[in-house]
């Protein structure tokens, strides 16, 4: 049985490497005829079952994402990140708005997900994985080492990918786990607290993390080449119904 789910979207990236209009956040870059975030809403909002509203994290100096979210999901809870200091720090800002009785489905706002997370869903905190990734995709994202379904370690942009599967920017967490991120180390070179290092740290303290396997087509849109790959994935989708069928766009007004 799937647990109660509260969805949370992290939309702080500015997408400067995508060569798009200045000031347009990465999550609003158009692909397949619509904003990345619009596609993510189609994917994730039907999974939201918590009595508490969906959460969207935006940069404090960004007006585009809040305007888009307010138009699409009138009851969404907007959280503003004052400084771009890492996804883990962004999630820490949401703890007062998290439903303690639900799992939190965290999705980074620059993803294309044309597929599904098959049942049964894990009951432990989990990290999204994609077993169909090409080696270069693992190197450009992050790698996860598994024993069975349990995660042993995570490595950001690994050079050596032996025994690693591709990690993706989707996480199934709890409020208590997110609260523990404050104890995770901050990267000395970037002054950021990233979610991969925070979860790796918690795993080292005895927290059990498992994989959350995704089946379908996945693109993490970080570059112009990624954007082209995403456009190709949507183009293929128009000619087949094998992978994913768009759902009716929910407004979640009540």
MIDOSE-1310 file (N, C-alpha, C; in nm, 2 decimals, decimal comma, always signed):
residues 254
xxxx	+0,08/-0,12/+0,00/+0,00/+0,00/+0,00/+0,09/+0,12/+0,00; +0,06/+0,22/-0,09/+0,14/+0,34/-0,10/+0,11/+0,43/+0,02; +0,22/+0,49/+0,08/+0,20/+0,58/+0,19/+0,13/+0,71/+0,15; +0,08/+0,79/+0,24/+0,03/+0,92/+0,21/+0,15/+1,01/+0,16
xxxx	+0,13/+1,09/+0,06/+0,23/+1,16/-0,01/+0,20/+1,31/-0,01; +0,30/+1,39/+0,03/+0,30/+1,53/+0,01/+0,41/+1,57/-0,09; +0,38/+1,63/-0,21/+0,48/+1,65/-0,31/+0,54/+1,79/-0,28; +0,67/+1,80/-0,32/+0,75/+1,92/-0,29/+0,84/+1,94/-0,42
xxxx	+0,83/+2,06/-0,48/+0,91/+2,09/-0,60/+1,02/+2,19/-0,56; +1,14/+2,16/-0,60/+1,26/+2,25/-0,57/+1,29/+2,33/-0,70; +1,26/+2,46/-0,70/+1,27/+2,53/-0,83/+1,36/+2,66/-0,82; +1,48/+2,64/-0,76/+1,57/+2,75/-0,74/+1,67/+2,78/-0,85
xxxx	+1,69/+2,68/-0,95/+1,79/+2,70/-1,05/+1,75/+2,81/-1,15; +1,86/+2,88/-1,20/+1,83/+2,99/-1,29/+1,86/+2,95/-1,44; +1,92/+2,84/-1,46/+1,93/+2,79/-1,60/+2,02/+2,88/-1,69; +2,13/+2,94/-1,64/+2,21/+3,02/-1,71/+2,28/+2,95/-1,83
xxxx	+2,30/+2,82/-1,82/+2,37/+2,74/-1,92/+2,28/+2,70/-2,03; +2,15/+2,73/-2,02/+2,06/+2,69/-2,13/+2,04/+2,79/-2,24; +2,11/+2,90/-2,23/+2,10/+3,00/-2,33/+1,96/+3,05/-2,36; +1,88/+3,07/-2,26/+1,75/+3,11/-2,28/+1,74/+3,26/-2,23
xxxx	+1,62/+3,31/-2,22/+1,60/+3,45/-2,18/+1,65/+3,48/-2,04; +1,73/+3,58/-2,03/+1,78/+3,61/-1,89/+1,67/+3,63/-1,79; +1,69/+3,57/-1,67/+1,60/+3,59/-1,56/+1,49/+3,48/-1,56; +1,48/+3,40/-1,66/+1,38/+3,29/-1,66/+1,44/+3,17/-1,59
xxxx	+1,37/+3,13/-1,48/+1,42/+3,01/-1,40/+1,43/+2,89/-1,49; +1,52/+2,80/-1,45/+1,53/+2,68/-1,53/+1,41/+2,59/-1,53; +1,33/+2,59/-1,42/+1,21/+2,51/-1,42/+1,10/+2,56/-1,51; +1,11/+2,68/-1,56/+1,01/+2,74/-1,65/+1,06/+2,74/-1,80
xxxx	+1,18/+2,68/-1,83/+1,23/+2,67/-1,96/+1,13/+2,58/-2,04; +1,09/+2,62/-2,16/+0,99/+2,54/-2,24/+1,06/+2,42/-2,30; +0,99/+2,31/-2,29/+1,03/+2,18/-2,36/+0,90/+2,11/-2,39; +0,90/+2,05/-2,51/+0,78/+1,98/-2,55/+0,66/+2,07/-2,55
xxxx	+0,68/+2,20/-2,58/+0,57/+2,30/-2,59/+0,52/+2,36/-2,46; +0,58/+2,32/-2,34/+0,53/+2,37/-2,22/+0,65/+2,38/-2,12; +0,64/+2,45/-2,01/+0,74/+2,47/-1,91/+0,77/+2,33/-1,85; +0,90/+2,31/-1,82/+0,94/+2,19/-1,74/+0,86/+2,17/-1,62
xxxx	+0,83/+2,27/-1,54/+0,76/+2,26/-1,42/+0,61/+2,22/-1,45; +0,56/+2,26/-1,56/+0,42/+2,22/-1,60/+0,41/+2,07/-1,62; +0,51/+2,02/-1,69/+0,52/+1,87/-1,71/+0,53/+1,80/-1,57; +0,62/+1,85/-1,49/+0,64/+1,79/-1,36/+0,51/+1,79/-1,27
xxxx	+0,43/+1,90/-1,28/+0,31/+1,91/-1,21/+0,21/+1,79/-1,26; +0,21/+1,77/-1,39/+0,13/+1,67/-1,45/+0,17/+1,53/-1,39; +0,30/+1,51/-1,38/+0,35/+1,38/-1,33/+0,32/+1,36/-1,18; +0,35/+1,47/-1,10/+0,35/+1,45/-0,96/+0,23/+1,48/-0,88
xxxx	+0,15/+1,58/-0,93/+0,03/+1,62/-0,85/-0,07/+1,51/-0,83; -0,09/+1,42/-0,93/-0,18/+1,31/-0,91/-0,14/+1,22/-0,80; -0,01/+1,23/-0,76/+0,04/+1,14/-0,65/+0,02/+1,20/-0,51; -0,02/+1,33/-0,51/-0,03/+1,40/-0,38/-0,16/+1,36/-0,31
xxxx	-0,14/+1,30/-0,19/-0,26/+1,25/-0,12/-0,27/+1,31/+0,02; -0,17/+1,39/+0,06/-0,17/+1,45/+0,19/-0,28/+1,56/+0,21; -0,33/+1,58/+0,33/-0,42/+1,68/+0,35/-0,36/+1,82/+0,35; -0,22/+1,82/+0,37/-0,15/+1,95/+0,36/-0,12/+1,98/+0,21
xxxx	-0,10/+2,11/+0,17/-0,09/+2,15/+0,03/+0,05/+2,11/-0,02; +0,06/+2,10/-0,15/+0,19/+2,08/-0,22/+0,28/+2,20/-0,18; +0,41/+2,18/-0,19/+0,51/+2,28/-0,15/+0,60/+2,31/-0,28; +0,62/+2,44/-0,30/+0,72/+2,48/-0,41/+0,82/+2,57/-0,35
xxxx	+0,95/+2,54/-0,37/+1,06/+2,62/-0,32/+1,11/+2,71/-0,44; +1,11/+2,84/-0,42/+1,16/+2,93/-0,52/+1,27/+3,02/-0,46; +1,35/+3,08/-0,55/+1,45/+3,18/-0,51/+1,37/+3,30/-0,46; +1,43/+3,36/-0,35/+1,37/+3,48/-0,30/+1,36/+3,60/-0,40
xxxx	+1,45/+3,60/-0,49/+1,45/+3,71/-0,59/+1,38/+3,68/-0,72; +1,31/+3,57/-0,72/+1,24/+3,52/-0,84/+1,09/+3,55/-0,83; +1,04/+3,61/-0,93/+0,89/+3,64/-0,94/+0,82/+3,55/-1,03; +0,90/+3,48/-1,12/+0,83/+3,40/-1,23/+0,77/+3,27/-1,18
xxxx	+0,85/+3,20/-1,10/+0,80/+3,07/-1,05/+0,68/+3,09/-0,96; +0,68/+3,19/-0,86/+0,56/+3,21/-0,78/+0,44/+3,24/-0,86; +0,45/+3,33/-0,96/+0,34/+3,36/-1,05/+0,28/+3,24/-1,12; +0,37/+3,16/-1,17/+0,33/+3,04/-1,24/+0,26/+2,94/-1,15
xxxx	+0,32/+2,92/-1,03/+0,26/+2,83/-0,94/+0,12/+2,88/-0,89; +0,11/+3,00/-0,86/-0,02/+3,06/-0,81/-0,13/+3,04/-0,91; -0,09/+3,06/-1,04/-0,19/+3,04/-1,14/-0,23/+2,89/-1,16; -0,14/+2,80/-1,14/-0,17/+2,66/-1,16/-0,22/+2,59/-1,04
xxxx	-0,17/+2,62/-0,92/-0,21/+2,55/-0,80/-0,24/+2,66/-0,69; -0,36/+2,70/-0,68/-0,39/+2,81/-0,60/-0,36/+2,79/-0,45; -0,36/+2,66/-0,41/-0,34/+2,64/-0,26/-0,20/+2,59/-0,23; -0,11/+2,60/-0,33/+0,03/+2,56/-0,30/+0,09/+2,65/-0,20
xxxx	+0,18/+2,58/-0,12/+0,26/+2,66/-0,02/+0,40/+2,69/-0,08; +0,42/+2,82/-0,09/+0,55/+2,87/-0,15/+0,65/+2,90/-0,04; +0,77/+2,85/-0,06/+0,88/+2,87/+0,04/+0,99/+2,94/-0,04; +1,05/+3,04/+0,02/+1,15/+3,12/-0,05/+1,29/+3,10/+0,01
xxxx	+1,38/+3,06/-0,08/+1,52/+3,04/-0,04/+1,60/+3,17/-0,06; +1,64/+3,23/+0,05/+1,71/+3,36/+0,04/+1,84/+3,35/-0,04; +1,92/+3,25/-0,03/+2,04/+3,23/-0,10/+2,05/+3,09/-0,17; +2,11/+3,09/-0,28/+2,12/+2,96/-0,35/+2,23/+2,87/-0,29
xxxx	+2,20/+2,81/-0,17/+2,31/+2,75/-0,09/+2,28/+2,60/-0,08; +2,22/+2,54/-0,18/+2,21/+2,39/-0,19/+2,07/+2,34/-0,16; +2,04/+2,22/-0,22/+1,91/+2,17/-0,21/+1,88/+2,13/-0,07; +1,97/+2,07/+0,00/+1,95/+2,03/+0,14/+1,91/+2,15/+0,23
xxxx	+1,98/+2,26/+0,21/+1,94/+2,38/+0,29/+1,80/+2,43/+0,24; +1,77/+2,42/+0,12/+1,64/+2,46/+0,07/+1,53/+2,37/+0,14; +1,55/+2,24/+0,15/+1,45/+2,16/+0,21/+1,44/+2,19/+0,36; +1,55/+2,22/+0,43/+1,54/+2,26/+0,57/+1,44/+2,37/+0,59
xxxx	+1,43/+2,46/+0,50/+1,33/+2,58/+0,51/+1,19/+2,53/+0,51; +1,16/+2,41/+0,46/+1,02/+2,37/+0,45/+0,96/+2,29/+0,57; +1,05/+2,27/+0,67/+1,01/+2,17/+0,77/+0,88/+2,21/+0,84; +0,85/+2,34/+0,86/+0,73/+2,38/+0,93/+0,60/+2,35/+0,85
xxxx	+0,62/+2,34/+0,72/+0,51/+2,31/+0,63/+0,49/+2,17/+0,59; +0,58/+2,08/+0,64/+0,57/+1,94/+0,60/+0,47/+1,87/+0,69; +0,40/+1,77/+0,63/+0,30/+1,69/+0,69/+0,38/+1,58/+0,77; +0,37/+1,58/+0,90/+0,45/+1,47/+0,97/+0,39/+1,33/+0,96
xxxx	+0,27/+1,32/+0,90/+0,21/+1,19/+0,88/+0,23/+1,14/+0,74; +0,29/+1,21/+0,66/+0,31/+1,17/+0,52/+0,46/+1,16/+0,48; +0,48/+1,08/+0,37/+0,61/+1,09/+0,31/+0,62/+1,21/+0,22; +0,74/+1,27/+0,21/+0,75/+1,39/+0,12/+0,82/+1,34/-0,01
xxxx	+0,75/+1,36/-0,12/+0,81/+1,33/-0,25/+0,87/+1,45/-0,31; +1,00/+1,46/-0,30/+1,08/+1,57/-0,35/+1,12/+1,56/-0,49; +1,09/+1,66/-0,57/+1,13/+1,66/-0,71/+1,21/+1,79/-0,75; +1,32/+1,77/-0,80/+1,40/+1,89/-0,85/+1,32/+1,94/-0,98
xxxx	+1,32/+2,08/-0,99/+1,24/+2,14/-1,09/+1,29/+2,14/-1,23; +1,41/+2,07/-1,25/+1,47/+2,07/-1,39/+1,46/+1,93/-1,45; +1,37/+1,85/-1,41/+1,36/+1,71/-1,46/+1,25/+1,69/-1,56; +1,28/+1,60/-1,65/+1,18/+1,54/-1,74/+1,16/+1,39/-1,70
xxxx	+1,04/+1,36/-1,66/+1,01/+1,22/-1,62/+0,90/+1,17/-1,70; +0,93/+1,08/-1,80/+0,83/+1,02/-1,88/+0,82/+0,87/-1,85; +0,75/+0,84/-1,75/+0,75/+0,70/-1,70/+0,68/+0,69/-1,57; +0,73/+0,60/-1,48/+0,66/+0,58/-1,36/+0,75/+0,52/-1,25
xxxx	+0,71/+0,53/-1,13/+0,78/+0,46/-1,02/+0,69/+0,34/-0,98; +0,72/+0,22/-1,03/+0,63/+0,11/-1,01/+0,61/+0,07/-0,86; +0,50/+0,02/-0,84/+0,46/-0,03/-0,70/+0,54/-0,16/-0,68; +0,56/-0,20/-0,55/+0,53/-0,12/-0,43/+0,63/-0,02/-0,41
xxxx	+0,59/+0,10/-0,35/+0,68/+0,20/-0,31/+0,75/+0,17/-0,18; +0,87/+0,22/-0,17/+0,94/+0,19/-0,04/+0,88/+0,26/+0,08; +0,90/+0,20/+0,20/+0,85/+0,26/+0,32/+0,96/+0,33/+0,39; +1,09/+0,30/+0,35/+1,20/+0,37/+0,41/+1,23/+0,50/+0,33
xxxx	+1,30/+0,59/+0,38/+1,35/+0,70/+0,30/+1,42/+0,65/+0,18; +1,40/+0,71/+0,06/+1,45/+0,65/-0,07/+1,50/+0,76/-0,16; +1,59/+0,71/-0,25/+1,65/+0,80/-0,35/+1,61/+0,74/-0,49; +1,57/+0,83/-0,58/+1,53/+0,79/-0,71/+1,65/+0,73/-0,79
xxxx	+1,63/+0,62/-0,86/+1,74/+0,56/-0,94/+1,68/+0,53/-1,08; +1,77/+0,52/-1,17/+1,74/+0,49/-1,31/+1,84/+0,39/-1,37; +1,80/+0,27/-1,38/+1,89/+0,16/-1,42/+1,92/+0,16/-1,56; +1,85/+0,24/-1,64/+1,87/+0,23/-1,79/+1,97/+0,34/-1,84
xxxx	+2,03/+0,41/-1,74/+2,11/+0,53/-1,78/+2,24/+0,48/-1,85; +2,28/+0,56/-1,95/+2,41/+0,54/-2,01/+2,52/+0,58/-1,92; +2,64/+0,53/-1,93/+2,75/+0,57/-1,84/+2,78/+0,72/-1,83; +2,77/+0,79/-1,94/+2,79/+0,93/-1,94/+2,68/+1,00/-1,86
xxxx	+2,56/+0,95/-1,86/+2,45/+1,01/-1,78/+2,48/+1,00/-1,63; +2,54/+0,88/-1,59/+2,57/+0,87/-1,45/+2,68/+0,97/-1,41; +2,78/+0,99/-1,50/+2,89/+1,08/-1,47/+2,84/+1,22/-1,46; +2,73/+1,26/-1,53/+2,68/+1,40/-1,53/+2,58/+1,42/-1,42
xxxx	+2,53/+1,31/-1,36/+2,43/+1,32/-1,25/+2,50/+1,28/-1,12; +2,45/+1,17/-1,06/+2,52/+1,12/-0,94/+2,50/+0,97/-0,94; +2,60/+0,90/-0,88/+2,60/+0,75/-0,88/+2,56/+0,70/-0,74; +2,49/+0,59/-0,75/+2,44/+0,52/-0,62/+2,49/+0,38/-0,62
xxxx	+2,55/+0,34/-0,51/+2,60/+0,20/-0,50/+2,50/+0,12/-0,41; +2,45/+0,01/-0,46/+2,34/-0,07/-0,39/+2,39/-0,20/-0,34; +2,33/-0,25/-0,24/+2,33/-0,39/-0,20/+2,19/-0,43/-0,19; +2,14/-0,51/-0,28/+2,00/-0,53/-0,29/+1,93/-0,40/-0,33
xxxx	+1,84/-0,36/-0,25/+1,77/-0,23/-0,27/+1,83/-0,12/-0,18; +1,92/-0,16/-0,08/+1,97/-0,06/+0,01/+2,08/+0,02/-0,05; +2,09/+0,15/-0,02/+2,19/+0,23/-0,07/+2,31/+0,23/+0,03; +2,43/+0,20/-0,03/+2,55/+0,20/+0,05/+2,62/+0,34/+0,05
xxxx	+2,62/+0,41/-0,07/+2,68/+0,54/-0,08/+2,63/+0,61/-0,20; +2,65/+0,74/-0,21/+2,61/+0,82/-0,32/+2,73/+0,91/-0,36; +2,76/+0,93/-0,49/+2,87/+1,01/-0,53/+2,82/+1,11/-0,64; +2,84/+1,24/-0,62/+2,81/+1,34/-0,71/+2,91/+1,34/-0,83
xxxx	+2,85/+1,33/-0,95/+2,93/+1,34/-1,08/+3,06/+1,25/-1,07; +3,04/+1,12/-1,05/+3,15/+1,03/-1,03/+3,23/+1,01/-1,16; +3,36/+1,00/-1,14/+3,44/+0,96/-1,26/+3,45/+0,81/-1,28; +3,46/+0,74/-1,17/+3,46/+0,60/-1,17/+3,32/+0,55/-1,14
xxxx	+3,25/+0,49/-1,24/+3,11/+0,45/-1,22/+3,10/+0,30/-1,20; +3,20/+0,23/-1,18/+3,19/+0,09/-1,16/+3,10/+0,05/-1,05; +3,00/-0,03/-1,07/+2,91/-0,08/-0,97/+2,81/+0,03/-0,92; +2,80/+0,14/-1,00/+2,71/+0,25/-0,97/+2,59/+0,25/-1,06
xxxx	+2,47/+0,28/-1,01/+2,36/+0,31/-1,10/+2,33/+0,46/-1,09; +2,25/+0,51/-1,18/+2,23/+0,65/-1,19/+2,13/+0,69/-1,08; +2,16/+0,79/-1,01/+2,07/+0,86/-0,92/+2,00/+0,97/-0,99; +1,87/+0,99/-0,96/+1,80/+1,10/-1,02/+1,74/+1,19/-0,91
xxxx	+1,70/+1,31/-0,95/+1,66/+1,42/-0,86/+1,52/+1,40/-0,80; +1,49/+1,28/-0,76/+1,37/+1,25/-0,69/+1,39/+1,18/-0,56; +1,33/+1,22/-0,45/+1,36/+1,16/-0,32/+1,23/+1,14/-0,25; +1,22/+1,03/-0,17/+1,11/+1,00/-0,09/+1,15/+1,01/+0,05
xxxx	+1,12/+1,12/+0,12/+1,18/+1,15/+0,25/+1,07/+1,17/+0,36; +1,11/+1,19/+0,48/+1,02/+1,22/+0,59/+1,06/+1,36/+0,65; +0,97/+1,42/+0,73/+1,00/+1,54/+0,79/+1,12/+1,53/+0,89; +1,12/+1,41/+0,96/+1,23/+1,39/+1,05/+1,37/+1,38/+0,98
xxxx	+1,37/+1,31/+0,87/+1,49/+1,30/+0,79/+1,54/+1,44/+0,74; +1,45/+1,52/+0,69/+1,49/+1,65/+0,64/+1,54/+1,74/+0,76; +1,48/+1,73/+0,87/+1,53/+1,81/+0,99/+1,67/+1,77/+1,02; +1,71/+1,65/+1,00/+1,85/+1,61/+1,03/+1,95/+1,66/+0,93
xxxx	+1,91/+1,72/+0,82/+2,00/+1,78/+0,73/+2,09/+1,89/+0,79; +2,04/+1,95/+0,89/+2,12/+2,06/+0,96/+2,25/+2,01/+1,01; +2,26/+1,88/+1,04/+2,38/+1,82/+1,09/+2,48/+1,78/+0,98; +2,44/+1,78/+0,86/+2,52/+1,73/+0,75/+2,63/+1,84/+0,71
xxxx	+2,74/+1,80/+0,66/+2,85/+1,89/+0,63/+2,81/+1,99/+0,51; +2,87/+2,11/+0,52/+2,86/+2,20/+0,41/+2,98/+2,19/+0,32; +2,97/+2,20/+0,19/+3,08/+2,19/+0,10/+3,17/+2,32/+0,12; +3,29/+2,30/+0,15/+3,38/+2,41/+0,18/+3,41/+2,50/+0,06
xxxx	+3,40/+2,44/-0,06/+3,44/+2,51/-0,18/+3,32/+2,59/-0,23; +3,20/+2,54/-0,21/+3,08/+2,61/-0,26/+2,99/+2,68/-0,15; +3,02/+2,64/-0,03/+2,94/+2,69/+0,09/+2,79/+2,64/+0,07; +2,77/+2,53/+0,00/+2,64/+2,48/-0,01/+2,63/+2,34/+0,06
xxxx	+2,50/+2,31/+0,10/+2,47/+2,18/+0,16/+2,38/+2,11/+0,06; +2,45/+2,02/-0,01/+2,38/+1,94/-0,12/+2,31/+1,82/-0,06; +2,20/+1,78/-0,13/+2,12/+1,67/-0,08/+2,19/+1,54/-0,09; +2,27/+1,52/-0,19/+2,34/+1,39/-0,20/+2,44/+1,37/-0,09
xxxx	+2,51/+1,48/-0,05/+2,61/+1,47/+0,06/+2,53/+1,46/+0,19; +2,42/+1,53/+0,20/+2,34/+1,52/+0,33/+2,29/+1,38/+0,35; +2,23/+1,32/+0,25/+2,18/+1,18/+0,26/+2,29/+1,08/+0,28; +2,41/+1,10/+0,21/+2,52/+1,01/+0,23/+2,57/+1,02/+0,38
xxxx	+2,57/+1,14/+0,43/+2,61/+1,16/+0,57/+2,51/+1,09/+0,67; +2,38/+1,10/+0,64/+2,28/+1,03/+0,73/+2,29/+0,88/+0,72; +2,32/+0,83/+0,59/+2,34/+0,69/+0,58/+2,46/+0,64/+0,66; +2,56/+0,72/+0,67/+2,68/+0,69/+0,76/+2,65/+0,69/+0,90
xxxx	+2,54/+0,76/+0,94/+2,50/+0,76/+1,09/+2,41/+0,65/+1,12; +2,37/+0,56/+1,03/+2,29/+0,45/+1,05/+2,15/+0,46/+1,00; +2,11/+0,57/+0,93/+1,98/+0,58/+0,86/+1,98/+0,49/+0,74; +1,87/+0,41/+0,73/+1,86/+0,32/+0,62/+1,80/+0,39/+0,50
xxxx	+1,87/+0,40/+0,39/+1,82/+0,45/+0,26/+1,81/+0,34/+0,16; +1,70/+0,35/+0,08/+1,68/+0,25/-0,02/+1,66/+0,32/-0,15; +1,66/+0,24/-0,26/+1,64/+0,30/-0,39/+1,49/+0,31/-0,42; +1,46/+0,40/-0,51/+1,32/+0,43/-0,56/+1,33/+0,42/-0,71
xxxx	+1,32/+0,30/-0,77/+1,35/+0,29/-0,91/+1,25/+0,35/-1,00; +1,30/+0,42/-1,10/+1,21/+0,49/-1,20/+1,22/+0,41/-1,33; +1,11/+0,39/-1,40/+1,11/+0,32/-1,53/+1,05/+0,41/-1,63; +1,13/+0,43/-1,74/+1,08/+0,52/-1,84/+1,20/+0,61/-1,90
xxxx	+1,17/+0,73/-1,95/+1,27/+0,82/-2,00/+1,29/+0,93/-1,90; +1,42/+0,96/-1,87/+1,46/+1,06/-1,77/+1,56/+1,15/-1,83; +1,54/+1,28/-1,81/+1,65/+1,38/-1,85/+1,66/+1,48/-1,74; +1,78/+1,51/-1,69/+1,81/+1,62/-1,60/+1,86/+1,73/-1,69
xxxx	+1,78/+1,84/-1,70/+1,81/+1,95/-1,79/+1,90/+2,05/-1,73; +2,03/+2,03/-1,76/+2,13/+2,12/-1,71/+2,21/+2,20/-1,82; +2,19/+2,16/-1,94/+2,27/+2,22/-2,05/+2,18/+2,22/-2,18; +2,24/+2,29/-2,28/+2,17/+2,29/-2,41/+2,15/+2,15/-2,47
xxxx	+2,25/+2,06/-2,45/+2,24/+1,93/-2,50/+2,13/+1,85/-2,42; +2,12/+1,87/-2,29/+2,01/+1,81/-2,22/+1,88/+1,85/-2,27; +1,87/+1,98/-2,30/+1,74/+2,03/-2,35/+1,70/+1,97/-2,48; +1,80/+1,95/-2,57/+1,78/+1,88/-2,69/+1,73/+1,74/-2,67
xxxx	+1,80/+1,67/-2,57/+1,76/+1,53/-2,54/+1,61/+1,53/-2,49; +1,57/+1,63/-2,41/+1,44/+1,63/-2,36/+1,34/+1,65/-2,47; +1,37/+1,74/-2,56/+1,28/+1,77/-2,68/+1,27/+1,64/-2,76; +1,38/+1,56/-2,77/+1,37/+1,44/-2,85/+1,28/+1,34/-2,78
xxxx	+1,29/+1,33/-2,64/+1,21/+1,24/-2,57/+1,06/+1,27/-2,58; +1,02/+1,40/-2,58/+0,88/+1,44/-2,60/+0,84/+1,41/-2,74; +0,93/+1,43/-2,84/+0,90/+1,40/-2,98/+0,86/+1,25/-3,00; +0,94/+1,16/-2,93/+0,92/+1,02/-2,94/+0,78/+0,99/-2,88
xxxx	+0,76/+1,06/-2,77/+0,63/+1,03/-2,69/+0,51/+1,06/-2,78; +0,52/+1,15/-2,86/+0,40/+1,18/-2,95/+0,37/+1,07/-3,04; +0,47/+0,98/-3,07/+0,45/+0,87/-3,16/+0,43/+0,74/-3,10; +0,42/+0,73/-2,97/+0,40/+0,61/-2,90/+0,32/+0,63/-2,77
xxxx	+0,25/+0,53/-2,73/+0,18/+0,53/-2,60/+0,23/+0,43/-2,50; +0,35/+0,38/-2,53/+0,41/+0,27/-2,45/+0,46/+0,32/-2,31; +0,51/+0,44/-2,31/+0,58/+0,48/-2,19/+0,50/+0,56/-2,09; +0,43/+0,66/-2,13/+0,36/+0,75/-2,04/+0,25/+0,82/-2,11
xxxx	+0,14/+0,83/-2,04/+0,02/+0,91/-2,09/-0,01/+1,03/-2,00; -0,01/+1,15/-2,06/-0,03/+1,27/-1,97/-0,17/+1,26/-1,91; -0,18/+1,30/-1,78/-0,30/+1,30/-1,71/-0,37/+1,43/-1,72; -0,50/+1,43/-1,69/-0,57/+1,56/-1,68/-0,50/+1,65/-1,58
xxxx	-0,49/+1,78/-1,62/-0,41/+1,87/-1,54/-0,49/+1,91/-1,41; -0,45/+1,87/-1,29/-0,52/+1,90/-1,17/-0,49/+2,04/-1,12; -0,59/+2,11/-1,06/-0,57/+2,24/-1,01/-0,55/+2,24/-0,85; -0,60/+2,14/-0,79/-0,59/+2,12/-0,64/-0,64/+2,25/-0,57
xx	-0,76/+2,30/-0,61/-0,81/+2,43/-0,55/-0,87/+2,40/-0,42; -0,91/+2,28/-0,39/-0,99/+2,26/-0,26/-0,90/+2,18/-0,16
